[in-house]
Amino acid sequence: MSENCTKTTCSSCSSDCSDRKEPQSLLAAPHEGTHVKHVIAVVSGKGGVGKSLVTSFLAVKMQEKGYKTAILDADITGPSIPQAFGLKTRANGNETGIIPVKTKSGIKVMSMNVLLDNAVDPVVWRGPVIGGAVKQFWTDVLWGDVDYMFVDMPPGTGDVPLTVFQSLPIEGIIVVTSPQELVSMIVEKALRMADLMKVPVLGVVENMSYFECPDCHKKHAIFGNSHVDEAAKKYNIPHVAKLPIDPEFTARVDNGDIEGYGSKYLSETAEFLVQTLES
């Protein structure tokens, strides 16, 4: 130990001694045999803005493009991914790990709701237990070969987002917002957490951006004028997408048929991710 050692952490010490230690990575190794090429987290500053809808759409679009796609539903207490895809069966396992459930098109899904006996049973756990469960979805699930994994995050910047950013090799995040809550504070919270975790912001999706009249096709800003483009420019966010208010969204999700909705929504976002992450 150096005579100039201040007994603080090595990262804040300028002395070069034999006891110096580099910061240890907290990344957890995936299950043996699992190979995930890209992991993207879908986050929001608050609940109810359509984060799970965006996650589902992006997974569908990537699967349509021929990539092996998966969804890790990290919203343990409010999982909604299985409903969107109409998943009714429970996940099975063997002596080596848990086998994810597959959707009609082959998207692999792991969610708390595919483990519960009754999907409406509440998960009444404290933060550290929830964080541990999310980590196990990464380490104990037999994901196999996956090109794109989307992590559906709970809203906010609490235990689970911290666990995900520290334990999973997140390559970037997609921020989901809506016109009425797209303010500097909400955007900055997501950006600052991403910056603290050294994770880039790949894009922002504004859900419920407008309603298009089916008769005259005029677009109406039901929740106020969009400011997403200005925010993206201010914070150097490279990609922006806008989703309309579409009653068919609700109908498809309620019927568990989001894969059957042949819209082009978020197709450009999926293409942007491919061009950005595959280059």
C-alpha positions as CSV (number, residue, x, y, z in Angstrom):
1,M,0.0,0.0,0.0
2,S,1.3,3.4,-0.9
3,E,2.4,5.8,1.9
4,N,0.2,8.4,0.3
5,C,-2.9,6.1,0.4
6,T,-5.9,8.0,1.8
7,K,-7.8,4.7,2.4
8,T,-10.6,5.9,0.0
9,T,-11.8,3.9,-3.0
10,C,-9.2,3.1,-5.6
11,S,-11.2,4.9,-8.3
12,S,-10.7,8.2,-6.5
13,C,-7.0,7.6,-5.6
14,S,-4.2,8.8,-7.8
15,S,-1.5,6.6,-6.2
16,D,-0.2,3.7,-8.2
17,C,0.4,0.9,-5.8
18,S,0.2,-2.9,-5.8
19,D,-3.1,-2.8,-3.8
20,R,-4.8,-0.8,-6.5
21,K,-8.0,-2.5,-7.7
22,E,-10.0,-1.7,-10.8
23,P,-13.8,-1.3,-10.4
24,Q,-15.4,-4.6,-10.6
25,S,-18.2,-5.2,-13.2
26,L,-21.6,-6.1,-11.8
27,L,-22.8,-7.6,-15.1
28,A,-24.3,-11.0,-14.6
29,A,-23.5,-13.9,-16.9
30,P,-26.5,-15.2,-18.8
31,H,-27.5,-18.9,-18.6
32,E,-25.0,-21.2,-20.2
33,G,-25.9,-21.7,-23.8
34,T,-27.5,-18.3,-24.0
35,H,-26.2,-15.8,-26.6
36,V,-27.9,-12.5,-26.8
37,K,-26.5,-10.1,-29.4
38,H,-28.3,-6.8,-28.5
39,V,-30.2,-5.9,-25.3
40,I,-32.3,-2.7,-25.4
41,A,-34.3,-1.4,-22.5
42,V,-37.6,0.4,-23.0
43,V,-38.1,3.0,-20.2
44,S,-40.5,5.7,-19.2
45,G,-40.6,8.5,-16.6
46,K,-44.1,7.5,-15.5
47,G,-46.6,4.8,-15.9
48,G,-49.5,4.7,-18.4
49,V,-47.7,6.0,-21.4
50,G,-47.6,2.8,-23.4
51,K,-44.2,1.5,-22.7
52,S,-45.3,-2.2,-22.9
53,L,-47.1,-1.4,-26.2
54,V,-43.9,0.1,-27.7
55,T,-41.9,-2.9,-26.4
56,S,-44.3,-5.3,-28.0
57,F,-44.4,-3.5,-31.3
58,L,-40.6,-3.3,-31.5
59,A,-40.3,-7.0,-30.9
60,V,-42.9,-7.8,-33.5
61,K,-41.2,-5.6,-36.1
62,M,-37.8,-7.1,-35.4
63,Q,-39.3,-10.6,-35.7
64,E,-40.9,-9.7,-39.0
65,K,-37.4,-8.6,-40.2
66,G,-36.1,-12.1,-39.6
67,Y,-34.3,-11.5,-36.4
68,K,-34.5,-13.8,-33.4
69,T,-36.3,-11.7,-30.9
70,A,-37.1,-11.9,-27.1
71,I,-38.8,-9.9,-24.4
72,L,-37.7,-9.8,-20.8
73,D,-40.6,-8.4,-18.9
74,A,-38.9,-6.6,-16.0
75,D,-42.2,-5.0,-14.8
76,I,-42.7,-7.7,-12.1
77,T,-45.6,-6.1,-10.3
78,G,-47.5,-4.9,-13.4
79,P,-46.6,-7.3,-16.2
80,S,-48.7,-6.8,-19.4
81,I,-46.6,-8.4,-22.1
82,P,-48.3,-11.8,-21.9
83,Q,-51.7,-10.2,-22.4
84,A,-50.6,-8.3,-25.5
85,F,-49.5,-11.6,-27.1
86,G,-52.3,-13.8,-25.8
87,L,-50.0,-16.0,-23.8
88,K,-52.0,-18.4,-21.6
89,T,-49.6,-21.2,-21.0
90,R,-47.1,-21.2,-18.1
91,A,-43.4,-21.3,-18.5
92,N,-41.8,-24.8,-18.0
93,G,-38.4,-25.7,-16.7
94,N,-35.9,-28.5,-16.4
95,E,-32.9,-29.3,-14.3
96,T,-30.9,-26.6,-16.0
97,G,-33.2,-23.7,-16.1
98,I,-36.5,-22.0,-17.1
99,I,-37.8,-22.3,-20.7
100,P,-39.3,-19.1,-22.0
101,V,-42.8,-19.0,-23.6
102,K,-43.0,-18.4,-27.3
103,T,-45.6,-16.2,-29.1
104,K,-47.3,-17.2,-32.3
105,S,-44.5,-15.7,-34.4
106,G,-41.8,-17.2,-32.2
107,I,-40.8,-14.3,-30.0
108,K,-39.4,-15.6,-26.7
109,V,-41.0,-14.1,-23.6
110,M,-40.3,-14.3,-19.9
111,S,-42.7,-12.5,-17.6
112,M,-43.9,-13.0,-14.0
113,N,-47.4,-13.7,-15.4
114,V,-46.2,-16.9,-17.1
115,L,-45.0,-18.2,-13.8
116,L,-48.0,-17.5,-11.6
117,D,-50.9,-20.0,-11.2
118,N,-53.3,-17.1,-11.6
119,A,-52.4,-14.1,-13.7
120,V,-54.4,-11.7,-11.5
121,D,-52.6,-12.8,-8.3
122,P,-50.6,-9.7,-7.0
123,V,-46.9,-9.9,-6.5
124,V,-46.4,-8.3,-3.1
125,W,-42.6,-8.2,-2.8
126,R,-40.1,-5.7,-1.6
127,G,-37.7,-4.0,-3.9
128,P,-34.6,-6.2,-3.4
129,V,-36.7,-9.4,-4.0
130,I,-38.2,-7.9,-7.2
131,G,-34.7,-6.9,-8.4
132,G,-33.5,-10.4,-7.7
133,A,-36.3,-11.9,-9.8
134,V,-35.5,-9.7,-12.7
135,K,-31.8,-10.7,-12.5
136,Q,-32.9,-14.4,-12.5
137,F,-34.9,-13.8,-15.7
138,W,-31.5,-13.1,-17.2
139,T,-29.4,-15.7,-15.5
140,D,-31.8,-18.7,-15.1
141,V,-33.7,-18.6,-18.3
142,L,-32.7,-20.7,-21.3
143,W,-32.9,-17.9,-23.9
144,G,-30.7,-19.7,-26.5
145,D,-29.7,-17.6,-29.5
146,V,-31.3,-14.1,-29.6
147,D,-30.5,-11.2,-31.9
148,Y,-32.6,-8.6,-30.1
149,M,-33.8,-8.7,-26.6
150,F,-36.2,-5.9,-25.4
151,V,-36.4,-5.3,-21.7
152,D,-39.8,-3.9,-20.7
153,M,-38.9,-1.8,-17.6
154,P,-41.2,-0.6,-14.8
155,P,-41.6,3.2,-14.8
156,G,-39.2,5.5,-12.8
157,T,-35.7,5.1,-11.7
158,G,-35.9,2.7,-8.7
159,D,-34.5,-0.7,-7.8
160,V,-35.5,-2.6,-10.9
161,P,-34.0,-0.1,-13.5
162,L,-30.8,0.0,-11.4
163,T,-30.6,-3.8,-11.3
164,V,-31.2,-4.0,-15.0
165,F,-28.6,-1.4,-15.9
166,Q,-26.0,-2.9,-13.6
167,S,-26.7,-6.6,-14.3
168,L,-27.6,-6.8,-18.0
169,P,-25.4,-5.7,-20.9
170,I,-27.8,-2.9,-22.0
171,E,-26.7,-1.5,-25.3
172,G,-29.1,1.5,-25.3
173,I,-32.5,2.7,-24.2
174,I,-35.7,3.8,-25.9
175,V,-37.6,6.4,-23.9
176,V,-41.4,6.3,-24.2
177,T,-43.4,9.4,-23.4
178,S,-46.6,11.2,-24.2
179,P,-47.4,14.8,-25.2
180,Q,-48.9,15.9,-21.9
181,E,-45.9,14.7,-19.8
182,L,-43.0,15.4,-22.1
183,V,-41.4,18.1,-20.0
184,S,-37.8,18.7,-19.3
185,M,-37.8,17.1,-15.8
186,I,-39.2,13.8,-17.1
187,V,-36.8,13.6,-20.0
188,E,-33.9,14.6,-17.9
189,K,-34.5,11.9,-15.2
190,A,-34.3,9.2,-17.9
191,L,-31.3,10.8,-19.5
192,R,-29.4,11.4,-16.3
193,M,-29.9,7.8,-15.1
194,A,-28.8,6.5,-18.5
195,D,-25.8,8.8,-18.3
196,L,-24.9,7.6,-14.8
197,M,-25.1,4.0,-16.0
198,K,-23.2,4.9,-19.1
199,V,-25.9,3.7,-21.4
200,P,-26.8,5.7,-24.6
201,V,-30.3,6.9,-25.4
202,L,-31.1,5.5,-28.8
203,G,-34.4,7.2,-29.3
204,V,-37.7,8.5,-28.0
205,V,-41.2,7.3,-28.9
206,E,-44.1,9.7,-28.2
207,N,-47.2,7.6,-27.7
208,M,-50.7,9.1,-28.1
209,S,-49.1,11.8,-30.1
210,Y,-52.2,12.6,-32.2
211,F,-55.6,11.2,-33.4
212,E,-56.2,10.9,-37.1
213,C,-59.8,11.3,-38.1
214,P,-60.9,8.2,-40.1
215,D,-63.1,10.4,-42.4
216,C,-61.1,13.5,-43.3
217,H,-57.7,12.1,-42.1
218,K,-56.9,15.3,-40.3
219,K,-54.6,14.9,-37.3
220,H,-55.8,16.2,-34.0
221,A,-53.5,16.8,-31.0
222,I,-55.8,15.5,-28.3
223,F,-53.3,15.8,-25.5
224,G,-51.7,19.1,-26.7
225,N,-49.1,19.9,-29.3
226,S,-46.1,17.7,-29.5
227,H,-42.7,18.9,-28.2
228,V,-40.8,15.7,-28.7
229,D,-38.8,17.0,-31.7
230,E,-37.6,20.0,-29.7
231,A,-36.7,17.8,-26.7
232,A,-34.8,15.3,-28.9
233,K,-32.8,18.2,-30.5
234,K,-32.0,19.7,-27.1
235,Y,-30.8,16.4,-25.7
236,N,-29.2,15.1,-28.9
237,I,-31.5,12.1,-29.1
238,P,-30.8,10.6,-32.6
239,H,-34.3,9.1,-33.3
240,V,-37.9,10.2,-32.8
241,A,-41.1,8.3,-33.5
242,K,-44.7,9.2,-32.9
243,L,-47.6,6.8,-32.3
244,P,-51.2,7.9,-32.8
245,I,-54.2,7.3,-30.6
246,D,-55.6,4.2,-32.4
247,P,-58.6,2.3,-30.9
248,E,-57.4,-0.8,-32.6
249,F,-54.3,-0.9,-30.3
250,T,-56.6,-1.5,-27.4
251,A,-58.7,-4.1,-29.2
252,R,-55.6,-6.0,-30.4
253,V,-54.0,-6.0,-26.9
254,D,-57.3,-7.0,-25.2
255,N,-57.6,-9.9,-27.7
256,G,-53.9,-10.9,-27.3
257,D,-53.4,-10.4,-31.0
258,I,-50.8,-7.6,-31.3
259,E,-48.9,-9.8,-33.8
260,G,-51.9,-9.7,-36.1
261,Y,-51.9,-5.9,-36.4
262,G,-50.3,-5.3,-39.8
263,S,-49.4,-1.6,-39.3
264,K,-46.1,0.1,-40.1
265,Y,-45.9,1.8,-36.8
266,L,-42.3,1.8,-35.4
267,S,-41.0,0.1,-38.6
268,E,-38.6,3.1,-39.0
269,T,-37.5,2.7,-35.4
270,A,-36.8,-1.0,-35.9
271,E,-34.8,-0.1,-39.0
272,F,-32.9,2.6,-37.1
273,L,-31.9,0.1,-34.4
274,V,-30.6,-2.3,-37.0
275,Q,-28.6,0.4,-38.8
276,T,-27.2,1.7,-35.5
277,L,-26.4,-1.5,-33.7
278,E,-25.4,-3.7,-36.6
279,S,-22.9,-1.2,-38.1
